[in-house]
Amino acid sequence: MASASTNGEIPKGNMWDLDQKLDQPMDEEAGRIRSMYREKKSSSLVILQLAFQSLGVAFGDLGTSPLYVFYNTFPHGLKHEDDVVGALSLIIYSLTFIALLKYVVVVLRANDNSQGGTFALYSLLCRHANIKTIANQHHTDEELTTYSRWTFEEHSLAGKVKCWLESYAINKNAILFLVLIGTCMMIGDGILTPAISVLSAAGGIKMDHPKISNDVVILVAVVILVGLFSLQHYGLDRVSWLFATIVFLWFIIIGSIGAFNIWKYDSSVLKAFSPVFIFHFLKRGPHSWASLGGIMLSITGIEALFADLCHFPVLAVQLAFTLLVFPCLLLAYSGQAAYIMQNPGHVADAFYRSIPDIVYWPVFIVATAAAIIASQATISATFSIIKQAVALGCFPRVKIVHTSKKFFGQIYIPSINWVLMVLCIAVTAGFKNKTQIGLAYGTAVVIDMMVTTLLMILIMLMVWRSNWILVVAFASLSLTVELTYFSSVILKVDQGGWVPLVVAATLLIIMYVWHYGTMKRYEFEKHSKVSVAWILGLGPNLGLIRVPGIGFVYTELASGVPHIFSHLITNLPAIHSVVLFVCVKFLPVYTVPVEERVLVRRIGPKNFHMFRCIVRYGYKDLHKRDDDFEMMLFDSISIFVRLESNMDYSDSDEFSLDMGHQNTSKSITLNTTDDVESFTADSIVEITDSSILDSVDQYNNNVKAMTSHNGEDELAFLNRCRDAGVVHILGNTTTKARRDSGFLKRVAIDYIYAFLRKICAENIAMLHVPHESTLKVGQVFYV
């Protein structure tokens, strides 16, 4: 009869104990891994060296802003000299409050193990509240050493925020929607940054040759852009050491020229450090308010700084900004303002005209190189954030190439690279001037900044558990500045601001539909999975001919038997001697240590030779290719078999000794499912007959003697099957909306999602499965 234990808990046998041994955090190894991933205390010399290296990765975009800020601030010329001081004052305090205080001091601390960007903030939130959108995540995933999170009391402010977020589905969807908007805007930066940076740098040609037409400048910019995007697949290994040197030289040059211009032209511009001139500037009328869009470009690149944080210690980036970048930018803008005060007619090209003639061409060459580096940094950040989105199921699968064997995280996405190049050239050649591109660029950046602010409010409340006064102060200061800039750029949507909005809307539809379709496919597969009891009822041969070899059945299910397997064995007369259900899933952590990457458990008795293997990756991890991946899975099974053979009692037939009862009688449980969570009273059969118990005692004694021998036999059997060959079995499913679905759902599933699945990379490419050993099982899913 079916029964449960007397204390109300479902009895668990040794198979459950084995699963716990495999899934436990491994305290000794966990301590070693935690110490490895903890930000190590480096010497001052090492920190300074890393600070220097971070210049070439994180600060190029921010550093090239002086090329175009004053031109976009006063595109129609200067109406009053005092406007220059007011604009400079706004630039100074924007850099101070947004770049320095908000990002460098606060936001950089919200990194996910040195990984920055919108999805890094999202992963932090997902680990502290149940707002994750990964359907097949399991509670054992939270035991990872990199799955760090805080616990808090239910009645605390953090606990109340957590409960509020988890209580309503609309809150989870709103946060996901916010993250997707920030991602779309960051991708928009990848289009607009190269366009405005390279075009502004190339404009220096006209200073020495004023008769050159604007079309020639555009042609030069387009050639540079084509070269930049064409070289992406080579990676940065061979030239990355130059980037920091060039950007360092760039900051020294613009800072020195700025100081020289202040001394030469008008040192009175330094009064702009008084915030009083901001109010005087804004009171002058609508034209001052309209100028805010150009002034805001002085802090563009700060989001790319956060996204490009990579593996540099936060302290190194903070030192680089505080000691070099920040003072050099203040000198550069102040020097240009001093030059404009004496030459108000040159506001359109103040940067190049303010350069002393003797160093003009060297500065032009360095400026062009710095613009290319700034573009490269933004492109790399775009690749990185798309990879994170793909890993978390929020972007169509695309081919990702790792360009460096030395430096982890340097990637290249061919399809995205060429799309960015085409759009970038279209923007450059279509607008033909920096004003419209600047308005588009400003719109994308300010929306991205507001998304970061909103996410940071939740981070400060739940992750950092900051005092609510500090949270209010941070939110008030950030949103006041950002909403002010947003009110200016949004009024100029028709003058160029529409570009990032159109790009973002298109990407948002693609990403949301892909995520929606993926979740619906998973829900259908979960509800149509086959019970293990049905598989066990077929017998050891599964009612088929077991042929030599190993079959890897890929599924998104972390539990149960996928429907494609039942579909396969009901249509084919044979199946492999060893069957391994493989679930590859990505978690909201930046990496999963190799020691904790694979979980293995057995399905059914030993003579069934069926296993489940869950392979877990973080959003920055590299999926191993072909033979390496197969070897990792096979080694994991071998270790599992050895562990199982060394246990006191064998679980080969899913029998285990249950000591949960307090009476003198023993009970034997038969687990008809391979999932601990799905144990129910109906799946536990209690046997209390004394004669059977005597037989069981004899059975256990025999098992002890045969355990080691059986383990060696099974390992030899597994090796023979591996030598016979490995076949990868994947589902080739078509997803369609049900007939009773609404119009929007049919459009989303039958047209948009179907089109995206058709053009995106197949599972074979994503999982690096060799074509010559692949078997596809076709099915239609009605969601």
PEBELWO-V197142 format. One record per backbone hydrogen bond with DSSP energy under -1.0 kcal/mol. NH is the residue of the N-H (numbers start at 1). CO is the residue of the C=O. If there is no record, write none. Layout:
NH;CO + NH;CO
This chain:
5;9 + 8;5 + 17;13 + 18;14 + 19;15 + 20;16 + 21;17 + 22;18 + 23;19 + 24;20 + 30;26 + 31;27 + 32;28 + 33;29 + 34;30 + 35;31 + 36;32 + 37;33 + 38;34 + 47;43 + 48;44 + 49;45 + 50;46 + 51;47 + 52;48 + 53;49 + 54;50 + 55;52 + 58;54 + 59;55 + 63;59 + 64;60 + 67;64 + 68;65 + 69;65 + 72;68 + 73;69 + 74;70 + 77;74 + 83;80 + 84;81 + 86;82 + 87;83 + 88;84 + 89;85 + 90;86 + 91;87 + 92;88 + 93;89 + 94;90 + 95;91 + 96;92 + 97;93 + 98;94 + 99;94 + 100;95 + 101;96 + 102;97 + 103;98 + 104;99 + 105;100 + 107;102 + 108;103 + 109;106 + 110;107 + 112;115 + 121;117 + 122;118 + 123;119 + 124;120 + 125;121 + 126;122 + 127;123 + 129;125 + 131;129 + 137;134 + 141;138 + 142;139 + 143;140 + 144;141 + 147;144 + 148;146 + 156;153 + 160;156 + 161;157 + 162;158 + 163;159 + 164;160 + 165;161 + 166;162 + 167;163 + 172;168 + 173;169 + 174;170 + 175;171 + 176;172 + 177;173 + 178;174 + 179;175 + 180;176 + 181;177 + 182;178 + 183;179 + 184;180 + 185;181 + 186;182 + 187;183 + 188;184 + 189;185 + 190;186 + 192;188 + 193;189 + 196;192 + 197;193 + 198;194 + 199;195 + 200;196 + 201;197 + 202;198 + 203;199 + 204;201 + 205;202 + 206;203 + 209;205 + 212;209 + 217;213 + 218;214 + 219;215 + 220;216 + 221;217 + 222;218 + 223;219 + 224;220 + 225;221 + 226;222 + 227;223 + 228;224 + 229;225 + 230;226 + 231;227 + 232;229 + 234;231 + 235;232 + 240;236 + 242;239 + 246;242 + 247;243 + 248;244 + 249;245 + 250;246 + 251;247 + 252;248 + 253;249 + 254;250 + 255;251 + 256;252 + 257;253 + 258;254 + 259;255 + 260;256 + 261;257 + 262;258 + 263;259 + 264;260 + 265;261 + 269;266 + 270;267 + 271;268 + 272;269 + 273;270 + 274;271 + 277;274 + 278;275 + 280;276 + 281;277 + 282;278 + 283;279 + 284;281 + 289;285 + 290;286 + 292;289 + 295;291 + 296;292 + 298;295 + 299;296 + 302;299 + 305;301 + 306;302 + 307;303 + 308;304 + 309;306 + 312;309 + 317;313 + 318;314 + 319;315 + 320;316 + 321;317 + 322;318 + 323;319 + 324;320 + 325;320 + 326;321 + 328;324 + 329;325 + 330;326 + 331;327 + 332;328 + 333;329 + 334;330 + 335;331 + 336;332 + 337;333 + 338;334 + 339;335 + 340;336 + 341;337 + 342;338 + 343;339 + 346;343 + 353;349 + 354;350 + 355;352 + 359;356 + 360;357 + 363;359 + 364;360 + 365;361 + 366;362 + 367;363 + 368;364 + 369;365 + 370;366 + 371;367 + 372;368 + 373;369 + 374;370 + 375;371 + 376;372 + 377;373 + 378;374 + 379;375 + 380;376 + 381;377 + 382;378 + 383;379 + 384;380 + 385;381 + 386;382 + 387;383 + 388;384 + 389;385 + 390;386 + 391;387 + 392;388 + 393;390 + 394;389 + 401;412 + 403;410 + 410;407 + 412;401 + 417;413 + 418;414 + 419;415 + 420;416 + 421;417 + 422;418 + 423;419 + 424;420 + 425;421 + 426;422 + 427;423 + 428;424 + 429;425 + 430;426 + 431;427 + 432;428 + 437;433 + 438;434 + 439;435 + 440;436 + 441;437 + 442;438 + 443;439 + 444;440 + 445;441 + 446;442 + 447;443 + 448;444 + 449;445 + 450;446 + 451;447 + 452;448 + 453;449 + 454;450 + 455;451 + 456;452 + 457;453 + 458;454 + 459;455 + 460;456 + 461;457 + 462;458 + 463;459 + 464;459 + 466;460 + 471;467 + 472;468 + 473;469 + 474;470 + 475;471 + 476;472 + 477;473 + 478;474 + 479;475 + 480;476 + 481;477 + 482;478 + 483;479 + 484;480 + 485;481 + 486;482 + 487;483 + 489;485 + 490;486 + 492;489 + 495;492 + 496;493 + 497;492 + 498;493 + 499;496 + 502;498 + 503;499 + 504;500 + 505;501 + 506;502 + 507;503 + 508;504 + 509;505 + 510;506 + 511;507 + 512;508 + 513;509 + 514;510 + 515;511 + 516;512 + 517;513 + 518;514 + 519;515 + 520;516 + 521;517 + 522;518 + 523;519 + 524;520 + 525;521 + 526;522 + 527;523 + 528;524 + 530;561 + 535;531 + 536;532 + 537;533 + 538;535 + 539;536 + 542;539 + 544;541 + 545;573 + 547;575 + 550;725 + 551;578 + 552;727 + 553;580 + 554;729 + 555;582 + 561;530 + 565;562 + 566;562 + 567;563 + 568;564 + 569;565 + 570;566 + 571;568 + 572;568 + 575;545 + 577;547 + 578;549 + 579;609 + 580;551 + 581;611 + 582;553 + 583;613 + 585;615 + 587;617 + 589;587 + 596;593 + 597;594 + 599;614 + 601;612 + 603;610 + 606;652 + 608;605 + 609;606 + 611;579 + 612;601 + 613;581 + 614;599 + 615;583 + 616;597 + 617;585 + 619;589 + 620;590 + 621;618 + 626;768 + 628;625 + 629;625 + 630;626 + 631;627 + 632;628 + 633;629 + 634;630 + 635;631 + 636;632 + 637;633 + 638;634 + 639;635 + 640;636 + 641;637 + 642;638 + 643;639 + 644;640 + 645;641 + 646;642 + 647;644 + 654;651 + 658;667 + 669;656 + 671;654 + 679;676 + 683;680 + 684;681 + 686;1 + 693;689 + 694;690 + 695;691 + 696;692 + 697;693 + 698;694 + 699;695 + 700;696 + 701;697 + 702;698 + 703;699 + 704;700 + 705;701 + 706;702 + 707;703 + 710;706 + 711;707 + 712;708 + 713;709 + 714;710 + 715;711 + 716;712 + 717;713 + 718;714 + 719;715 + 720;716 + 721;717 + 722;718 + 723;719 + 724;720 + 727;550 + 728;773 + 729;552 + 730;775 + 732;777 + 734;779 + 736;781 + 741;738 + 746;742 + 747;743 + 748;744 + 749;745 + 750;746 + 751;747 + 752;747 + 753;748 + 755;751 + 756;752 + 757;753 + 758;754 + 759;755 + 760;756 + 761;397 + 766;762 + 767;763 + 769;764 + 773;770 + 774;771 + 775;728 + 777;730 + 779;732 + 781;734 + 783;736
